[in-house]
Amino acid sequence: MKIIGLVASNNGLGHARRLLNLSSGFLKSGHSIKLFISSEQRIKLSSELGKMNLDMNLIEIESYGIDGPVWFKRGCLLQQPPLHVIAEIKACDFIISDNLTWPFTYNDNFALFGHFTWYDYWQKTRIFEELKFPEIFEQDFENLRNIQLAFQIKDFLLEPRDFGENIMIKLPRYHSDILVGKNKNKSTDIWLSQGTTNLLDKSALSFNLLNELGIVEQETYEFAEFKEKPKLVLGRPGLGTIRDCLATGIPFLPIWDKLDPELNSNTNHLVNLGLFPHELLIEMNLKDKIDYLLDQQEILESWKNMWTSISEDVEDICSRILSNF
């Protein structure tokens, strides 16, 4: 039995949900899990954690090293992990980290997980040269050069890694997908999923129009809590939201400020996969965008039918990870 540490970026919920569901695959193989997530992620995952009832060690962390836009909004705080977190990292047989490289400093039996790294993300932004503390980026790049293994979600990859071995995986299937599948009724509702980072570009929204169209604010990680499915989700195109919509066959309409490199990449991948009309990349009234998308029968069918080919069971992903350690 191995002790496996799974470390999630604090920037949003998707990083933590991926690793939570990965935990179930490792536990079924008889291994012990330490899941490192923030207190906010833990609160938002409380219902899912309760339903999954996994026997693992949850360790609360904050942002250390390079993290995402939420970290930037908080002033790029340079924090070192406290000694008890470092001790927990060192005690793991190996570490899987969603986006973050800082744990590699304390345990070099390590692999990256996800569809991008924060170093690649920040390099693609206009503000990269203006960011404070260049030494933190130098350390992150040095870690990336020395990390030999990464498991990358191929259909939404932001940037292929230049270093080490890169193993392509599909989107992971979640425990909650089964619960959502039992909700047979489909409503006429449209959901606005802002994401959990509070980074949605609200300038693209008319709240009078949202009221007029009966659009309700609801996050897709809560799909399993509802008896009915919406006919459409619109909102910030983070991979967690996109994954949830693909898993449930519900079409998704991206709304974003066009400045975020990950969101740009995710949306372009949706276009390439035939899940989003290229025509809607241009500026257009939100109501017209909704009407246009809902009229694209071929695209709507793709949202219903693509999940099986674009995803894989977490047990299979975990088996491939274990075979490389």
Residue pairs with C-beta under 8 A, 6 or more apart in sequence:
1 30
1 31
1 32
2 31
2 32
2 93
2 94
2 322
2 325
3 31
3 32
3 33
3 34
3 91
3 92
3 93
4 26
4 31
4 32
4 33
4 34
4 92
4 93
4 94
4 95
4 96
5 34
5 36
5 88
5 89
5 92
5 94
5 95
5 96
5 103
5 107
6 19
6 22
6 23
6 33
6 34
6 35
6 36
6 95
6 96
6 97
6 98
7 19
7 36
7 61
7 89
7 95
7 96
7 97
7 98
7 100
7 103
8 15
8 16
8 18
8 19
8 35
8 36
8 37
8 38
8 41
8 98
8 100
9 15
9 67
9 68
9 98
9 99
9 100
9 118
10 38
10 40
10 41
10 61
10 62
10 63
10 67
10 68
10 70
10 71
11 63
11 67
11 68
11 69
11 70
11 71
11 99
11 197
12 68
12 70
12 195
12 196
12 197
12 238
12 240
13 41
13 44
13 45
13 195
13 196
13 221
13 240
14 238
14 239
14 240
14 241
14 243
15 41
15 98
15 99
15 114
16 35
16 37
16 38
16 41
16 45
16 98
17 45
17 48
17 174
17 221
17 240
18 98
18 113
18 114
18 172
18 240
19 35
19 37
19 96
19 98
19 113
20 35
20 37
20 45
20 48
20 49
20 52
20 54
21 172
21 173
21 174
21 175
21 314
22 96
22 113
22 172
22 314
22 317
22 318
23 33
23 35
23 54
23 56
24 52
24 54
24 175
24 314
25 313
25 314
25 315
25 316
25 317
25 318
25 319
26 33
26 318
26 322
27 33
27 54
27 55
27 56
28 315
28 318
29 315
29 318
29 319
29 322
31 322
32 56
32 57
33 54
33 56
33 57
34 56
34 57
34 59
34 88
34 92
35 56
35 57
35 58
35 59
36 59
36 60
36 61
36 85
36 88
36 89
36 103
37 45
37 58
37 59
37 60
37 61
38 60
38 61
38 62
38 63
39 60
40 196
42 49
42 58
42 60
44 196
44 221
47 222
47 224
47 225
48 175
48 176
48 221
48 224
51 175
51 176
51 179
51 224
52 175
59 85
59 88
61 81
61 85
62 79
63 70
63 71
63 74
63 77
63 79
64 79
64 80
64 81
64 100
64 102
65 100
65 101
65 102
65 136
65 139
65 140
66 100
66 101
66 102
66 118
66 119
66 122
66 136
66 137
66 140
67 99
67 100
67 118
68 99
68 118
68 121
68 197
69 197
69 199
69 260
70 197
70 198
70 199
71 77
72 127
72 131
76 131
76 132
76 133
76 136
78 133
78 136
81 89
81 102
81 106
86 106
89 95
89 103
89 106
89 107
90 106
90 107
92 107
92 109
93 109
93 325
94 107
94 109
94 110
94 111
94 325
95 103
95 104
95 107
95 109
95 110
95 111
96 110
96 111
96 112
96 113
96 151
96 321
97 103
97 104
97 110
97 111
97 112
97 113
98 112
98 113
98 114
99 112
99 114
99 116
99 117
99 118
100 118
101 112
101 117
101 118
101 119
101 140
101 143
101 144
101 147
102 140
102 143
103 110
104 110
104 143
104 146
104 147
105 139
105 143
108 146
109 325
110 147
110 149
111 147
111 149
111 150
111 151
111 321
111 324
111 325
112 147
112 149
112 150
112 151
112 152
112 161
113 150
113 151
114 152
114 153
115 152
115 153
115 156
115 157
115 158
115 239
116 157
116 158
116 159
116 262
116 265
117 140
117 144
117 159
117 161
118 140
119 137
119 140
119 141
119 144
120 158
120 159
121 158
121 261
121 262
122 128
122 131
122 137
124 158
124 159
124 261
125 259
125 260
125 261
126 259
131 137
144 161
144 163
145 163
146 163
147 163
147 164
148 163
148 164
148 165
149 164
149 165
149 167
149 324
150 161
150 164
150 165
150 166
150 167
151 167
151 168
151 169
151 317
151 320
151 321
152 160
152 161
152 166
152 167
152 168
152 169
153 168
153 169
153 170
153 171
153 239
154 168
154 169
154 170
155 170
155 171
155 269
155 273
155 310
156 171
156 239
156 242
156 265
156 266
156 269
157 265
158 261
158 262
158 265
160 166
165 324
167 320
167 324
169 312
169 317
169 320
170 310
170 311
170 312
171 243
171 246
171 247
171 310
171 311
171 312
172 243
172 311
172 312
172 313
172 314
172 317
173 247
173 311
173 312
173 313
173 314
174 247
174 314
176 221
176 223
176 224
177 247
177 248
179 224
180 223
180 224
180 229
180 247
180 248
181 248
183 223
183 224
183 226
183 227
183 228
183 229
185 227
185 228
185 229
186 228
186 229
186 230
186 231
187 228
187 229
187 230
187 231
188 214
188 231
189 214
189 215
189 216
189 228
189 230
189 231
190 213
190 214
190 215
190 216
190 230
190 231
190 232
190 233
190 234
190 290
191 215
191 216
191 217
191 218
191 220
191 230
191 232
191 233
191 234
191 235
192 205
192 210
192 215
192 216
192 217
192 218
192 233
192 234
192 235
193 217
193 218
193 219
193 220
193 233
193 234
193 235
193 236
193 241
194 200
194 217
194 219
194 235
194 236
195 219
195 235
195 236
195 238
195 240
195 241
196 219
197 236
197 238
199 236
199 260
200 235
200 236
200 255
200 256
201 236
201 255
201 256
201 257
203 257
204 255
204 256
204 257
204 286
205 255
205 286
206 286
209 215
209 286
209 287
213 287
213 290
215 234
218 226
218 230
219 241
220 233
220 240
220 241
220 244
220 245
221 240
221 244
223 229
223 244
223 248
229 248
229 250
230 250
231 250
231 251
231 294
232 250
232 251
232 252
232 253
232 290
232 293
232 294
233 241
233 245
233 250
233 251
233 252
233 253
234 252
234 253
234 254
234 255
234 286
234 290
235 241
235 252
235 253
235 254
235 255
236 254
236 255
236 256
236 263
237 252
237 254
237 255
237 256
237 263
237 266
237 267
237 270
238 262
238 263
238 266
239 262
239 266
241 252
242 252
242 266
242 270
245 251
245 252
245 303
246 275
246 303
246 306
246 307
246 310
246 311
247 307
247 311
249 303
249 304
249 305
249 307
250 303
251 275
251 293
251 294
251 299
251 300
251 303
252 270
252 275
252 276
252 303
253 276
253 280
253 289
253 290
253 293
254 263
254 266
254 267
254 270
254 276
255 286
256 263
256 264
256 267
257 263
258 264
267 276
267 281
270 276
271 277
271 278
271 281
273 302
273 306
273 310
274 298
274 299
274 302
275 299
275 302
275 303
275 306
276 293
276 299
277 292
277 293
277 296
277 299
279 292
280 289
280 292
280 293
284 292
293 299
293 300
294 300
